[in-house]
């Protein structure tokens, strides 16, 4: 088990972290009928350091603030205290270096697959011919080159999620944050897309830095280099577990003794946090 450094912005080898959050705190004001006039403290003293090209999974009890962390990194929410650095520079707001994939596909139902992937590029002012070429290339990467002119409702759930991933990849972000992107899918499709995500990540010209939010211990182990486990709310990092399984990974990894050992360790940490909340 290892802990992320909380006072340095470089790792033990002296290499600067790609993404570095220190002492992040976040509160929400209670609103609505019966909510009272106080605030809810979602994050407190949250520290996370991720190296360039690393795949980190974020796990924690329900309601601990995992999605809030992702939204802060994506620039979709602000934070109250602490600091967040990307390549050593403060992050406040949306960054072109960060791509986001949500659990819901968030596709435009009236646009073709091709046009959905081009949408973000169009907003960024990429010329029509260039964005068409980029979208075609990433759709081939995710195995949807034969479905470019289909509307989203003609696709399966797994295919729609691949379109969402392709859209995030289209503008070539350096950091990819994913919020339980496979949670709503059946088990078979989920495992297929886990393998697809690893294939894309491992075979890219330059490995992207990935933060993957999930509720699934098995998904975290299969995908990640390290698993960061959060406490109950207000959330912070409680433990970080190294996943010492060889890459490239395949389904055989799930049957190894090391896989079982890691699973038991992560489950024990989560159960402890759940018990503390009772």
Phi and psi restraints in degrees (value plus and minus 20) as a CYANA .aco file:
   2 UNK   PHI    -147.1  -107.1
   2 UNK   PSI     136.8   176.8
   3 UNK   PHI    -133.6   -93.6
   3 UNK   PSI     123.2   163.2
   4 UNK   PHI     -91.7   -51.7
   4 UNK   PSI     122.6   162.6
   5 UNK   PHI     -82.2   -42.2
   5 UNK   PSI     122.7   162.7
   6 UNK   PHI    -132.1   -92.1
   6 UNK   PSI     -26.9    13.1
   7 UNK   PHI    -141.6  -101.6
   7 UNK   PSI     -21.8    18.2
   8 UNK   PHI    -146.0  -106.0
   8 UNK   PSI     134.5   174.5
   9 UNK   PHI    -128.5   -88.5
   9 UNK   PSI      -4.8    35.2
  10 UNK   PHI    -150.6  -110.6
  10 UNK   PSI     132.3   172.3
  11 UNK   PHI    -102.8   -62.8
  11 UNK   PSI    -195.2  -155.2
  12 UNK   PHI     -82.5   -42.5
  12 UNK   PSI     -45.9    -5.9
  13 UNK   PHI    -106.8   -66.8
  13 UNK   PSI     -17.7    22.3
  14 UNK   PHI      64.3   104.3
  14 UNK   PSI     -11.3    28.7
  15 UNK   PHI    -109.1   -69.1
  15 UNK   PSI     111.6   151.6
  16 UNK   PHI     -84.7   -44.7
  16 UNK   PSI     119.9   159.9
  17 UNK   PHI     -89.7   -49.7
  17 UNK   PSI     126.5   166.5
  18 UNK   PHI     -90.4   -50.4
  18 UNK   PSI     -66.1   -26.1
  19 UNK   PHI    -149.6  -109.6
  19 UNK   PSI     110.3   150.3
  20 UNK   PHI    -162.3  -122.3
  20 UNK   PSI      94.1   134.1
  21 UNK   PHI    -130.8   -90.8
  21 UNK   PSI     111.2   151.2
  22 UNK   PHI    -151.7  -111.7
  22 UNK   PSI     103.8   143.8
  23 UNK   PHI      33.6    73.6
  23 UNK   PSI      19.8    59.8
  24 UNK   PHI     -88.3   -48.3
  24 UNK   PSI     115.2   155.2
  25 UNK   PHI    -150.3  -110.3
  25 UNK   PSI     125.1   165.1
  26 UNK   PHI    -166.7  -126.7
  26 UNK   PSI     109.4   149.4
  27 UNK   PHI    -145.4  -105.4
  27 UNK   PSI     129.2   169.2
  28 UNK   PHI    -135.0   -95.0
  28 UNK   PSI     115.2   155.2
  29 UNK   PHI     -97.0   -57.0
  29 UNK   PSI     111.2   151.2
  30 UNK   PHI     -90.8   -50.8
  30 UNK   PSI     107.3   147.3
  31 UNK   PHI    -154.8  -114.8
  31 UNK   PSI     144.8   184.8
  32 UNK   PHI      78.5   118.5
  32 UNK   PSI     143.8   183.8
  33 UNK   PHI     -81.7   -41.7
  33 UNK   PSI     105.3   145.3
  34 UNK   PHI      60.2   100.2
  34 UNK   PSI     -16.0    24.0
  35 UNK   PHI    -103.7   -63.7
  35 UNK   PSI     -34.4     5.6
  36 UNK   PHI      62.0   102.0
  36 UNK   PSI    -194.8  -154.8
  37 UNK   PHI    -132.1   -92.1
  37 UNK   PSI     -14.2    25.8
  38 UNK   PHI    -108.0   -68.0
  38 UNK   PSI    -181.1  -141.1
  39 UNK   PHI    -149.4  -109.4
  39 UNK   PSI     136.9   176.9
  40 UNK   PHI    -129.1   -89.1
  40 UNK   PSI     103.8   143.8
  41 UNK   PHI    -107.0   -67.0
  41 UNK   PSI      92.3   132.3
  42 UNK   PHI    -112.3   -72.3
  42 UNK   PSI     -65.9   -25.9
  43 UNK   PHI    -144.8  -104.8
  43 UNK   PSI     125.3   165.3
  44 UNK   PHI    -172.4  -132.4
  44 UNK   PSI      97.9   137.9
  45 UNK   PHI      46.2    86.2
  45 UNK   PSI      18.9    58.9
  46 UNK   PHI    -101.5   -61.5
  46 UNK   PSI     103.2   143.2
  47 UNK   PHI    -143.4  -103.4
  47 UNK   PSI     111.3   151.3
  48 UNK   PHI    -172.4  -132.4
  48 UNK   PSI     109.7   149.7
  49 UNK   PHI    -149.4  -109.4
  49 UNK   PSI     106.2   146.2
  50 UNK   PHI    -146.0  -106.0
  50 UNK   PSI     111.8   151.8
  51 UNK   PHI    -101.4   -61.4
  51 UNK   PSI     139.6   179.6
  52 UNK   PHI     -80.2   -40.2
  52 UNK   PSI     109.0   149.0
  53 UNK   PHI      59.5    99.5
  53 UNK   PSI     -12.5    27.5
  54 UNK   PHI    -109.4   -69.4
  54 UNK   PSI     129.6   169.6
  55 UNK   PHI    -131.1   -91.1
  55 UNK   PSI      90.6   130.6
  56 UNK   PHI    -137.1   -97.1
  56 UNK   PSI     112.2   152.2
  57 UNK   PHI    -121.2   -81.2
  57 UNK   PSI     121.1   161.1
  58 UNK   PHI    -135.1   -95.1
  58 UNK   PSI      98.2   138.2
  59 UNK   PHI    -140.0  -100.0
  59 UNK   PSI     137.4   177.4
  60 UNK   PHI     154.3   194.3
  60 UNK   PSI     147.2   187.2
  61 UNK   PHI     -80.6   -40.6
  61 UNK   PSI     135.9   175.9
  62 UNK   PHI     -77.8   -37.8
  62 UNK   PSI     113.3   153.3
  63 UNK   PHI      62.8   102.8
  63 UNK   PSI      -9.4    30.6
  64 UNK   PHI    -103.0   -63.0
  64 UNK   PSI     -29.9    10.1
  65 UNK   PHI      88.2   128.2
  65 UNK   PSI      -3.7    36.3
  66 UNK   PHI     -80.3   -40.3
  66 UNK   PSI     -69.6   -29.6
  67 UNK   PHI     -86.9   -46.9
  67 UNK   PSI     -51.8   -11.8
  68 UNK   PHI     -83.1   -43.1
  68 UNK   PSI     -62.5   -22.5
  69 UNK   PHI     -78.0   -38.0
  69 UNK   PSI     -67.9   -27.9
  70 UNK   PHI     -80.3   -40.3
  70 UNK   PSI     -63.7   -23.7
  71 UNK   PHI     -85.6   -45.6
  71 UNK   PSI     -53.8   -13.8
  72 UNK   PHI     -86.7   -46.7
  72 UNK   PSI     -65.8   -25.8
  73 UNK   PHI     -83.3   -43.3
  73 UNK   PSI     -57.6   -17.6
  74 UNK   PHI     -94.1   -54.1
  74 UNK   PSI     -29.8    10.2
  75 UNK   PHI      63.0   103.0
  75 UNK   PSI      -6.4    33.6
  76 UNK   PHI    -109.7   -69.7
  76 UNK   PSI     -35.8     4.2
  77 UNK   PHI    -157.8  -117.8
  77 UNK   PSI     132.0   172.0
  78 UNK   PHI    -113.0   -73.0
  78 UNK   PSI     153.4   193.4
  79 UNK   PHI    -148.8  -108.8
  79 UNK   PSI     140.0   180.0
  80 UNK   PHI    -108.4   -68.4
  80 UNK   PSI     -60.2   -20.2
  81 UNK   PHI    -161.6  -121.6
  81 UNK   PSI     142.7   182.7
  82 UNK   PHI      77.7   117.7
  82 UNK   PSI    -186.5  -146.5
  83 UNK   PHI    -163.3  -123.3
  83 UNK   PSI     131.2   171.2
  84 UNK   PHI    -155.1  -115.1
  84 UNK   PSI     102.0   142.0
  85 UNK   PHI    -138.7   -98.7
  85 UNK   PSI     117.2   157.2
  86 UNK   PHI    -143.0  -103.0
  86 UNK   PSI      97.0   137.0
  87 UNK   PHI      34.9    74.9
  87 UNK   PSI      15.5    55.5
  88 UNK   PHI      62.5   102.5
  88 UNK   PSI     -24.0    16.0
  89 UNK   PHI    -126.3   -86.3
  89 UNK   PSI     120.9   160.9
  90 UNK   PHI     -80.6   -40.6
  90 UNK   PSI     121.6   161.6
  91 UNK   PHI    -132.1   -92.1
  91 UNK   PSI     102.4   142.4
  92 UNK   PHI    -163.4  -123.4
  92 UNK   PSI      82.1   122.1
  93 UNK   PHI      85.7   125.7
  93 UNK   PSI    -198.1  -158.1
  94 UNK   PHI     -89.2   -49.2
  94 UNK   PSI     116.8   156.8
  95 UNK   PHI    -141.1  -101.1
  95 UNK   PSI     119.5   159.5
  96 UNK   PHI     -87.1   -47.1
  96 UNK   PSI     -34.5     5.5
  97 UNK   PHI    -100.5   -60.5
  97 UNK   PSI     -30.0    10.0
  98 UNK   PHI    -136.9   -96.9
  98 UNK   PSI     106.1   146.1
  99 UNK   PHI    -128.2   -88.2
  99 UNK   PSI     129.2   169.2
 100 UNK   PHI    -147.9  -107.9
 100 UNK   PSI     117.3   157.3
 101 UNK   PHI    -148.7  -108.7
 101 UNK   PSI     104.6   144.6
 102 UNK   PHI    -120.5   -80.5
 102 UNK   PSI     149.8   189.8
 103 UNK   PHI     -84.7   -44.7
 103 UNK   PSI     -63.1   -23.1
 104 UNK   PHI     -99.4   -59.4
 104 UNK   PSI     123.5   163.5
 105 UNK   PHI     -88.6   -48.6
 105 UNK   PSI     -51.3   -11.3
 106 UNK   PHI      33.2    73.2
 106 UNK   PSI      21.8    61.8
 107 UNK   PHI    -113.2   -73.2
 107 UNK   PSI     134.0   174.0
 108 UNK   PHI    -101.3   -61.3
 108 UNK   PSI      93.5   133.5
 109 UNK   PHI     -86.3   -46.3
 109 UNK   PSI     -41.7    -1.7
 110 UNK   PHI    -110.2   -70.2
 110 UNK   PSI     -23.2    16.8
 111 UNK   PHI    -125.8   -85.8
 111 UNK   PSI     126.8   166.8
 112 UNK   PHI     -86.2   -46.2
 112 UNK   PSI     146.8   186.8
 113 UNK   PHI     -74.0   -34.0
 113 UNK   PSI     -67.6   -27.6
 114 UNK   PHI     -77.1   -37.1
 114 UNK   PSI     -68.4   -28.4
 115 UNK   PHI     -89.5   -49.5
 115 UNK   PSI     -52.1   -12.1
 116 UNK   PHI     -82.3   -42.3
 116 UNK   PSI     -62.9   -22.9
 117 UNK   PHI     -90.4   -50.4
 117 UNK   PSI     -51.7   -11.7
 118 UNK   PHI     -95.5   -55.5
 118 UNK   PSI     -35.9     4.1
 119 UNK   PHI     -76.7   -36.7
 119 UNK   PSI     -69.1   -29.1
 120 UNK   PHI     -83.5   -43.5
 120 UNK   PSI     -57.1   -17.1
 121 UNK   PHI     -86.3   -46.3
 121 UNK   PSI     -57.2   -17.2
 122 UNK   PHI     -84.4   -44.4
 122 UNK   PSI     -62.1   -22.1
 123 UNK   PHI     -80.4   -40.4
 123 UNK   PSI     -54.6   -14.6
 124 UNK   PHI    -103.1   -63.1
 124 UNK   PSI     -17.6    22.4
 125 UNK   PHI      61.9   101.9
 125 UNK   PSI      -0.9    39.1
 126 UNK   PHI     -91.5   -51.5
 126 UNK   PSI     112.6   152.6
 127 UNK   PHI     -78.0   -38.0
 127 UNK   PSI     132.1   172.1
 128 UNK   PHI     -76.1   -36.1
 128 UNK   PSI     -66.8   -26.8
 129 UNK   PHI     -84.9   -44.9
 129 UNK   PSI     -61.0   -21.0
 130 UNK   PHI     -87.6   -47.6
 130 UNK   PSI     -62.8   -22.8
 131 UNK   PHI     -88.7   -48.7
 131 UNK   PSI     -51.5   -11.5
 132 UNK   PHI     -84.1   -44.1
 132 UNK   PSI     -63.2   -23.2
 133 UNK   PHI     -85.5   -45.5
 133 UNK   PSI     -62.2   -22.2
 134 UNK   PHI     -84.7   -44.7
 134 UNK   PSI     -67.6   -27.6
 135 UNK   PHI     -81.7   -41.7
 135 UNK   PSI     -61.3   -21.3
 136 UNK   PHI     -82.0   -42.0
 136 UNK   PSI     -59.6   -19.6
 137 UNK   PHI     -87.7   -47.7
 137 UNK   PSI     -64.5   -24.5
 138 UNK   PHI     -92.7   -52.7
 138 UNK   PSI     -50.8   -10.8
 139 UNK   PHI     -86.3   -46.3
 139 UNK   PSI     -53.0   -13.0
 140 UNK   PHI     -88.0   -48.0
 140 UNK   PSI     -57.3   -17.3
 141 UNK   PHI     -80.8   -40.8
 141 UNK   PSI     -58.5   -18.5
 142 UNK   PHI    -114.3   -74.3
 142 UNK   PSI     -11.9    28.1
 143 UNK   PHI      58.6    98.6
 143 UNK   PSI       8.0    48.0
 144 UNK   PHI    -139.1   -99.1
 144 UNK   PSI       4.4    44.4
 145 UNK   PHI     -83.4   -43.4
 145 UNK   PSI     -41.9    -1.9
 146 UNK   PHI    -109.4   -69.4
 146 UNK   PSI     -15.4    24.6
 147 UNK   PHI    -147.4  -107.4
 147 UNK   PSI       2.7    42.7
 148 UNK   PHI     -82.5   -42.5
 148 UNK   PSI     -51.6   -11.6
 149 UNK   PHI    -119.3   -79.3
 149 UNK   PSI     -14.3    25.7
 150 UNK   PHI     -96.9   -56.9
 150 UNK   PSI     128.9   168.9
 151 UNK   PHI    -103.7   -63.7
 151 UNK   PSI     131.8   171.8
 152 UNK   PHI     -73.2   -33.2
 152 UNK   PSI     -56.4   -16.4
 153 UNK   PHI     -88.9   -48.9
 153 UNK   PSI     -31.3     8.7
 154 UNK   PHI    -106.8   -66.8
 154 UNK   PSI     -23.7    16.3
 155 UNK   PHI    -124.8   -84.8
 155 UNK   PSI     136.0   176.0
 156 UNK   PHI     -92.9   -52.9
 156 UNK   PSI     147.6   187.6
 157 UNK   PHI     -79.1   -39.1
 157 UNK   PSI     -62.2   -22.2
 158 UNK   PHI     -84.2   -44.2
 158 UNK   PSI     -58.4   -18.4
 159 UNK   PHI     -88.5   -48.5
 159 UNK   PSI     -58.5   -18.5
 160 UNK   PHI     -84.7   -44.7
 160 UNK   PSI     -56.5   -16.5
 161 UNK   PHI     -89.5   -49.5
 161 UNK   PSI     -52.4   -12.4
 162 UNK   PHI     -85.9   -45.9
 162 UNK   PSI     -54.5   -14.5
 163 UNK   PHI     -83.4   -43.4
 163 UNK   PSI     -62.2   -22.2
 164 UNK   PHI     -82.5   -42.5
 164 UNK   PSI     -60.8   -20.8
 165 UNK   PHI     -86.0   -46.0
 165 UNK   PSI     -62.8   -22.8
 166 UNK   PHI     -79.9   -39.9
 166 UNK   PSI     -60.7   -20.7
 167 UNK   PHI     -82.2   -42.2
 167 UNK   PSI     -59.9   -19.9
 168 UNK   PHI     -89.1   -49.1
 168 UNK   PSI     -54.3   -14.3
 169 UNK   PHI     -97.4   -57.4
 169 UNK   PSI     -39.9     0.1
 170 UNK   PHI     -79.9   -39.9
 170 UNK   PSI     -58.9   -18.9
 171 UNK   PHI    -115.6   -75.6
 171 UNK   PSI      -2.8    37.2
 172 UNK   PHI      33.6    73.6
 172 UNK   PSI      37.5    77.5
 173 UNK   PHI     -89.2   -49.2
 173 UNK   PSI     133.4   173.4
 174 UNK   PHI    -102.9   -62.9
 174 UNK   PSI     -48.0    -8.0
 175 UNK   PHI    -141.9  -101.9
 175 UNK   PSI     114.1   154.1
 176 UNK   PHI    -140.5  -100.5
 176 UNK   PSI     102.7   142.7
 177 UNK   PHI    -134.5   -94.5
 177 UNK   PSI     111.5   151.5
 178 UNK   PHI    -147.6  -107.6
 178 UNK   PSI     108.2   148.2
 179 UNK   PHI    -126.3   -86.3
 179 UNK   PSI      72.6   112.6
 180 UNK   PHI      25.8    65.8
 180 UNK   PSI      35.0    75.0
 181 UNK   PHI     -87.8   -47.8
 181 UNK   PSI     -40.0     0.0
 182 UNK   PHI    -130.9   -90.9
 182 UNK   PSI     -12.4    27.6
 183 UNK   PHI     -83.4   -43.4
 183 UNK   PSI     -53.1   -13.1
 184 UNK   PHI    -108.1   -68.1
 184 UNK   PSI     -18.1    21.9
 185 UNK   PHI    -114.8   -74.8
 185 UNK   PSI     138.1   178.1
 186 UNK   PHI     -88.4   -48.4
 186 UNK   PSI     142.0   182.0
 187 UNK   PHI     -79.1   -39.1
 187 UNK   PSI     -62.0   -22.0
 188 UNK   PHI     -84.9   -44.9
 188 UNK   PSI     -66.0   -26.0
 189 UNK   PHI     -86.2   -46.2
 189 UNK   PSI     -57.1   -17.1
 190 UNK   PHI     -81.1   -41.1
 190 UNK   PSI     -67.4   -27.4
 191 UNK   PHI     -85.8   -45.8
 191 UNK   PSI     -56.3   -16.3
 192 UNK   PHI     -82.2   -42.2
 192 UNK   PSI     -65.5   -25.5
 193 UNK   PHI     -92.4   -52.4
 193 UNK   PSI     -48.8    -8.8
 194 UNK   PHI     -79.6   -39.6
 194 UNK   PSI     -66.7   -26.7
 195 UNK   PHI     -84.3   -44.3
 195 UNK   PSI     -59.1   -19.1
 196 UNK   PHI     -84.1   -44.1
 196 UNK   PSI     -62.8   -22.8
 197 UNK   PHI     -82.2   -42.2
 197 UNK   PSI     -62.5   -22.5
 198 UNK   PHI     -84.6   -44.6
 198 UNK   PSI     -59.3   -19.3
 199 UNK   PHI     -81.5   -41.5
 199 UNK   PSI     -65.9   -25.9
 200 UNK   PHI     -83.5   -43.5
 200 UNK   PSI     -63.3   -23.3
 201 UNK   PHI     -86.6   -46.6
 201 UNK   PSI     -62.9   -22.9
 202 UNK   PHI     -97.3   -57.3
 202 UNK   PSI     -46.3    -6.3
 203 UNK   PHI    -122.3   -82.3
 203 UNK   PSI     -18.6    21.4
 204 UNK   PHI     -87.6   -47.6
 204 UNK   PSI     137.3   177.3
 205 UNK   PHI     -79.9   -39.9
 205 UNK   PSI     -54.2   -14.2
 206 UNK   PHI    -161.7  -121.7
 206 UNK   PSI     101.5   141.5
 207 UNK   PHI     -82.1   -42.1
 207 UNK   PSI     110.7   150.7
 208 UNK   PHI    -100.4   -60.4
 208 UNK   PSI     131.8   171.8
 209 UNK   PHI    -102.2   -62.2
 209 UNK   PSI     106.2   146.2
 210 UNK   PHI    -142.7  -102.7
 210 UNK   PSI     113.0   153.0
 211 UNK   PHI    -136.7   -96.7
 211 UNK   PSI      99.9   139.9
 212 UNK   PHI    -139.7   -99.7
 212 UNK   PSI      90.9   130.9
 213 UNK   PHI    -105.8   -65.8
 213 UNK   PSI     111.7   151.7
 214 UNK   PHI    -173.1  -133.1
 214 UNK   PSI     136.5   176.5
 215 UNK   PHI    -117.3   -77.3
 215 UNK   PSI     -27.9    12.1
 216 UNK   PHI    -116.8   -76.8
 216 UNK   PSI      99.7   139.7
 217 UNK   PHI     -82.8   -42.8
 217 UNK   PSI     -63.7   -23.7
 218 UNK   PHI     -83.3   -43.3
 218 UNK   PSI     -60.6   -20.6
 219 UNK   PHI     -83.5   -43.5
 219 UNK   PSI     -63.2   -23.2
 220 UNK   PHI     -81.2   -41.2
 220 UNK   PSI     -64.6   -24.6
 221 UNK   PHI     -85.7   -45.7
 221 UNK   PSI     -64.1   -24.1
 222 UNK   PHI     -85.2   -45.2
 222 UNK   PSI     -54.9   -14.9
 223 UNK   PHI    -111.2   -71.2
 223 UNK   PSI     -60.1   -20.1
 224 UNK   PHI    -113.1   -73.1
 224 UNK   PSI     138.2   178.2
 225 UNK   PHI    -100.5   -60.5
 225 UNK   PSI     -58.3   -18.3
 226 UNK   PHI    -161.8  -121.8
 226 UNK   PSI     131.3   171.3
 227 UNK   PHI    -136.8   -96.8
 227 UNK   PSI     100.2   140.2
 228 UNK   PHI    -118.2   -78.2
 228 UNK   PSI     100.8   140.8
 229 UNK   PHI    -126.7   -86.7
 229 UNK   PSI     106.7   146.7
 230 UNK   PHI    -113.4   -73.4
 230 UNK   PSI     138.0   178.0
 231 UNK   PHI     -99.8   -59.8
 231 UNK   PSI     152.8   192.8
 232 UNK   PHI     -87.5   -47.5
 232 UNK   PSI     148.1   188.1
 233 UNK   PHI     -82.5   -42.5
 233 UNK   PSI     118.7   158.7
 234 UNK   PHI     -90.7   -50.7
 234 UNK   PSI     109.4   149.4
 235 UNK   PHI     -97.5   -57.5
 235 UNK   PSI     122.3   162.3
 236 UNK   PHI    -171.0  -131.0
 236 UNK   PSI     150.6   190.6
 237 UNK   PHI     -96.6   -56.6
 237 UNK   PSI     104.6   144.6
 238 UNK   PHI    -115.0   -75.0
 238 UNK   PSI     -65.3   -25.3
 239 UNK   PHI    -168.9  -128.9
 239 UNK   PSI     133.5   173.5
 240 UNK   PHI    -148.4  -108.4
 240 UNK   PSI     105.6   145.6
 241 UNK   PHI    -132.2   -92.2
 241 UNK   PSI     108.0   148.0
 242 UNK   PHI     -94.0   -54.0
 242 UNK   PSI     117.5   157.5
 243 UNK   PHI    -124.5   -84.5
 243 UNK   PSI      74.7   114.7
 244 UNK   PHI    -110.7   -70.7
 244 UNK   PSI      41.2    81.2
 245 UNK   PHI    -132.3   -92.3
 245 UNK   PSI     116.7   156.7
 246 UNK   PHI     -84.9   -44.9
 246 UNK   PSI     132.0   172.0
 247 UNK   PHI    -136.3   -96.3
 247 UNK   PSI     132.4   172.4
 248 UNK   PHI     -88.8   -48.8
 248 UNK   PSI     127.7   167.7
 249 UNK   PHI    -115.5   -75.5
 249 UNK   PSI     129.9   169.9
 250 UNK   PHI    -159.0  -119.0
 250 UNK   PSI    -196.4  -156.4
 251 UNK   PHI     -82.8   -42.8
 251 UNK   PSI     -39.0     1.0
 252 UNK   PHI     -84.4   -44.4
 252 UNK   PSI     -44.2    -4.2
 253 UNK   PHI     -81.7   -41.7
 253 UNK   PSI     -48.3    -8.3
 254 UNK   PHI     -92.1   -52.1
 254 UNK   PSI     -33.0     7.0
 255 UNK   PHI    -123.7   -83.7
 255 UNK   PSI     -17.4    22.6
 256 UNK   PHI    -102.1   -62.1
 256 UNK   PSI     138.8   178.8
 257 UNK   PHI     -84.8   -44.8
 257 UNK   PSI     -57.9   -17.9
 258 UNK   PHI     -83.5   -43.5
 258 UNK   PSI     -59.5   -19.5
 259 UNK   PHI     -78.8   -38.8
 259 UNK   PSI     -67.0   -27.0
 260 UNK   PHI     -83.6   -43.6
 260 UNK   PSI     -57.8   -17.8
 261 UNK   PHI     -84.8   -44.8
 261 UNK   PSI     -65.2   -25.2
 262 UNK   PHI     -83.5   -43.5
 262 UNK   PSI     -61.1   -21.1
 263 UNK   PHI     -80.8   -40.8
 263 UNK   PSI     -63.2   -23.2
 264 UNK   PHI     -83.6   -43.6
 264 UNK   PSI     -59.0   -19.0
 265 UNK   PHI     -86.2   -46.2
 265 UNK   PSI     -66.3   -26.3
 266 UNK   PHI     -85.7   -45.7
 266 UNK   PSI     -62.8   -22.8
 267 UNK   PHI     -81.0   -41.0
 267 UNK   PSI     -59.2   -19.2
 268 UNK   PHI     -84.1   -44.1
 268 UNK   PSI     -60.4   -20.4
 269 UNK   PHI     -85.6   -45.6
 269 UNK   PSI     -64.7   -24.7
 270 UNK   PHI     -84.6   -44.6
 270 UNK   PSI     -63.1   -23.1
 271 UNK   PHI     -82.3   -42.3
 271 UNK   PSI     -57.3   -17.3
 272 UNK   PHI     -81.3   -41.3
 272 UNK   PSI     -63.3   -23.3
 273 UNK   PHI     -87.4   -47.4
 273 UNK   PSI     -60.3   -20.3
 274 UNK   PHI     -83.8   -43.8
 274 UNK   PSI     -62.1   -22.1
 275 UNK   PHI     -84.1   -44.1
 275 UNK   PSI     -56.1   -16.1
 276 UNK   PHI     -84.6   -44.6
 276 UNK   PSI     -46.8    -6.8
 277 UNK   PHI    -104.5   -64.5
 277 UNK   PSI     -25.9    14.1
